[in-house]
Amino acid sequence: MTHKLPRMKVLILTLLMAFMELSALPAVFLGQITFKDINPMYFTLMFNFVIALLVCCLCQKFWIKSLKFGLQKSGLFSGLQRFGLPAVIATLAVAITFCIGLAPFDNQPSFWRVLVEGIIYYIGVAVVEEVYLRGLLQNLLEDCFENSKNAALYAILITSFLFGFGHIFGALGQPLGTVICKTVWAMALGVYLGSIYVKTRNLWVPIVLHFVIDLCGIPFCFSTSNQYPQIALVTSLVAFVLLGVYGLLLLKNKD
């Protein structure tokens, strides 16, 4: 954990990045880019990711110089080897059930749409969310609870609750059961990713695993439906909650 954080500055930067991600500001005012069959919204969101990360980098360089995320190569591959297999298994299980539930596929997207909406966009999501949730907020909370032996646990639980709550906005318009499930499994994934960050102190590890998990949504590119099939909903809930339990076990293990 980064010690002696300028807490108010870190809090302001965290709130700013969260606001930018949830509102798509300021990129939403800069016009739309159209290309092939890609939804223009994705270009707006990705451009906003770039702006948010640029703001974060500038703040770290000139305003919060003591802030360290752990964005280094050292420990990345060992961390993925040690903690990544459960995420890969869960992602494959969920992706397969999405394919089963959405079949027969009724959409024929271009290669570019799958690349942008199913892969590149989620790279941005993983980087931005892990930077401000784990790199900023979780470090900030752990610093605030520095006098408690459970500082890391408290920080992870609070961050995960907020991570899950934030997913409510992305699930609006879905059935209530879907909203509840997405909120619960986002919280569980927050515990998993937060625990891995604590164990490795390398932010690239949760970033990569966050991206891998998001890849399970690629089947939606081949369907006109935006509704979660029941089999995929249940599988996602079980798989991701188990990842959360695994994260708690990692924290309990002091090794």
C-alpha positions, 0 to 999 in steps of 0.5 A: 500500500502507498503510505502517507497519501494526500487523501483529499487530493486522491479523493478528488481525483477518484471522484473526477474519474468516476464522474467522467466514466459514468457521464461520458463527459466531456467527450459526449460534447465532442461529436460522434464518430461513425465507422462501419456498423460500430455504435458511435457511442463506443467511440465516445466512451473510449475517447473519454477513457483516454481523456480520463487517463490523461487527467490521471497521469497529469495529476500523478505527475504534477499534483499527487507525486507520492501516488504509486499505482504499482504499474510495473512489469515486475510480478505481472506474469507471476501474478497472472500465473498464480491467481488468473486461472479461476478467472479464465475458467469462469470466463469460459463457463459464462461465455459458453452459456451466453452462446447457448442462451443467445443461440441462434445468433441473429446478427452478423457484425463486421470484424471491426465491430467485434474488435471495437465493441467486444475487445478494444472497448473493454481494454479501456474499461479495465484500465480506467476502472482498475486505476480509479477503483483499485489504484486510487480508491482502494489505496486511499481507503487502506491508508485511512484504515492504516491503524487496523489489522483488517485495513485491506479487507475493509478497503476491498469491501467498501470499494467492491460495494461501490463497484457493484453499485456503479453497475446498476446504472449500466443495467437500467432497462433490464429486468429487476432480477438482472439488475440485482444479479449484476450488482451482486456479481460485480461486488464479488468481482470487486472482492476478487480483483481487489484481493489480487491487487493486495497480494501482488501490489501490481495493478496490471494483474487486476487490469488484465484479469478484469479485461479477460472477464469482460470478454465473456460478453463478446457473444452479444455482438452476434445477437440483436438481444440485450437481455441476459439468458437465464442460463447465463445469468445464473452461471454468471452469478455462481461463477463470479460469486465463487471468484469473490469467495476465492478472493476472500480466501486469498486475503485470509492466507497470509502467504 
